[in-house]
Amino acid sequence: MKIGQVTGTVVSTIHLPIMTGKRMLLVDLLDLSGRATGDYVIAIDTVDAGAGETVLILDEGTGARQVLGEPDAPVRAVVVGIVDEIAVGSPQG
């Protein structure tokens, strides 16, 4: 899993029929401090995420296709959650 920030959408007027109705997001990947790494991923949106939101990305083809329920879809990454908070370090106790 990876963490990223939604920076936009990707529009494709010509695509495989299996992709019809699926929203593609352009997501900048973040490091643990919340800074952009310079890398990005195009991910299918499953949680209705919007621009500027921090999201959790499943970036592993087979798992992504399982989330979508489409075993033959040409998909590698899906957005599976919207992140509320990131805490780095050992829990205090």
Contacts in CASP RR format, 6 or more apart in sequence:
PFRMAT RR
TARGET T0000
AUTHOR 0000-0000-0000
METHOD contacts of the structure
MODEL  1
MKIGQVTGTVVSTIHLPIMTGKRMLLVDLLDLSGRATGDYVIAIDTVDAG
AGETVLILDEGTGARQVLGEPDAPVRAVVVGIVDEIAVGSPQG
1 56 0 8 1.000
1 57 0 8 1.000
1 58 0 8 1.000
1 59 0 8 1.000
1 80 0 8 1.000
2 29 0 8 1.000
2 41 0 8 1.000
2 56 0 8 1.000
2 57 0 8 1.000
2 59 0 8 1.000
3 29 0 8 1.000
3 30 0 8 1.000
3 34 0 8 1.000
3 54 0 8 1.000
3 55 0 8 1.000
3 56 0 8 1.000
3 57 0 8 1.000
3 83 0 8 1.000
3 86 0 8 1.000
4 27 0 8 1.000
4 28 0 8 1.000
4 29 0 8 1.000
4 30 0 8 1.000
4 54 0 8 1.000
4 55 0 8 1.000
4 57 0 8 1.000
5 27 0 8 1.000
5 28 0 8 1.000
5 30 0 8 1.000
5 36 0 8 1.000
5 52 0 8 1.000
5 53 0 8 1.000
5 54 0 8 1.000
5 55 0 8 1.000
6 25 0 8 1.000
6 26 0 8 1.000
6 27 0 8 1.000
6 49 0 8 1.000
6 50 0 8 1.000
6 51 0 8 1.000
6 52 0 8 1.000
6 53 0 8 1.000
6 55 0 8 1.000
6 79 0 8 1.000
7 26 0 8 1.000
7 27 0 8 1.000
7 28 0 8 1.000
7 40 0 8 1.000
7 51 0 8 1.000
7 52 0 8 1.000
8 25 0 8 1.000
8 26 0 8 1.000
8 51 0 8 1.000
9 23 0 8 1.000
9 24 0 8 1.000
9 25 0 8 1.000
9 26 0 8 1.000
10 24 0 8 1.000
10 25 0 8 1.000
10 26 0 8 1.000
10 42 0 8 1.000
11 24 0 8 1.000
12 19 0 8 1.000
12 24 0 8 1.000
16 74 0 8 1.000
18 70 0 8 1.000
18 72 0 8 1.000
18 73 0 8 1.000
18 74 0 8 1.000
19 73 0 8 1.000
19 74 0 8 1.000
22 44 0 8 1.000
22 45 0 8 1.000
22 68 0 8 1.000
23 44 0 8 1.000
23 45 0 8 1.000
24 42 0 8 1.000
24 43 0 8 1.000
24 44 0 8 1.000
24 45 0 8 1.000
25 42 0 8 1.000
25 43 0 8 1.000
25 44 0 8 1.000
25 45 0 8 1.000
25 49 0 8 1.000
25 50 0 8 1.000
25 55 0 8 1.000
25 79 0 8 1.000
26 40 0 8 1.000
26 42 0 8 1.000
27 40 0 8 1.000
27 41 0 8 1.000
27 42 0 8 1.000
27 43 0 8 1.000
27 55 0 8 1.000
27 57 0 8 1.000
27 77 0 8 1.000
27 79 0 8 1.000
28 36 0 8 1.000
28 37 0 8 1.000
28 38 0 8 1.000
28 39 0 8 1.000
28 40 0 8 1.000
29 36 0 8 1.000
29 37 0 8 1.000
29 38 0 8 1.000
29 39 0 8 1.000
29 40 0 8 1.000
29 41 0 8 1.000
29 57 0 8 1.000
30 36 0 8 1.000
30 37 0 8 1.000
30 54 0 8 1.000
31 37 0 8 1.000
32 86 0 8 1.000
32 88 0 8 1.000
33 88 0 8 1.000
34 54 0 8 1.000
34 86 0 8 1.000
41 57 0 8 1.000
41 59 0 8 1.000
41 76 0 8 1.000
41 77 0 8 1.000
42 77 0 8 1.000
43 55 0 8 1.000
43 57 0 8 1.000
43 59 0 8 1.000
43 77 0 8 1.000
43 78 0 8 1.000
43 79 0 8 1.000
44 64 0 8 1.000
44 68 0 8 1.000
44 75 0 8 1.000
44 77 0 8 1.000
44 78 0 8 1.000
44 79 0 8 1.000
45 78 0 8 1.000
45 79 0 8 1.000
46 67 0 8 1.000
46 68 0 8 1.000
46 78 0 8 1.000
46 79 0 8 1.000
46 80 0 8 1.000
46 81 0 8 1.000
47 55 0 8 1.000
47 79 0 8 1.000
47 80 0 8 1.000
47 81 0 8 1.000
47 82 0 8 1.000
49 55 0 8 1.000
49 79 0 8 1.000
49 81 0 8 1.000
49 82 0 8 1.000
53 82 0 8 1.000
53 83 0 8 1.000
54 82 0 8 1.000
54 83 0 8 1.000
54 86 0 8 1.000
55 79 0 8 1.000
55 81 0 8 1.000
55 82 0 8 1.000
55 83 0 8 1.000
56 79 0 8 1.000
56 80 0 8 1.000
56 81 0 8 1.000
56 82 0 8 1.000
56 83 0 8 1.000
57 77 0 8 1.000
57 78 0 8 1.000
57 79 0 8 1.000
57 80 0 8 1.000
58 64 0 8 1.000
58 67 0 8 1.000
58 77 0 8 1.000
58 78 0 8 1.000
58 80 0 8 1.000
59 76 0 8 1.000
59 77 0 8 1.000
60 76 0 8 1.000
60 77 0 8 1.000
61 75 0 8 1.000
61 76 0 8 1.000
61 77 0 8 1.000
64 75 0 8 1.000
64 76 0 8 1.000
64 77 0 8 1.000
64 78 0 8 1.000
65 71 0 8 1.000
65 72 0 8 1.000
65 73 0 8 1.000
65 75 0 8 1.000
67 78 0 8 1.000
67 80 0 8 1.000
68 75 0 8 1.000
68 78 0 8 1.000
END
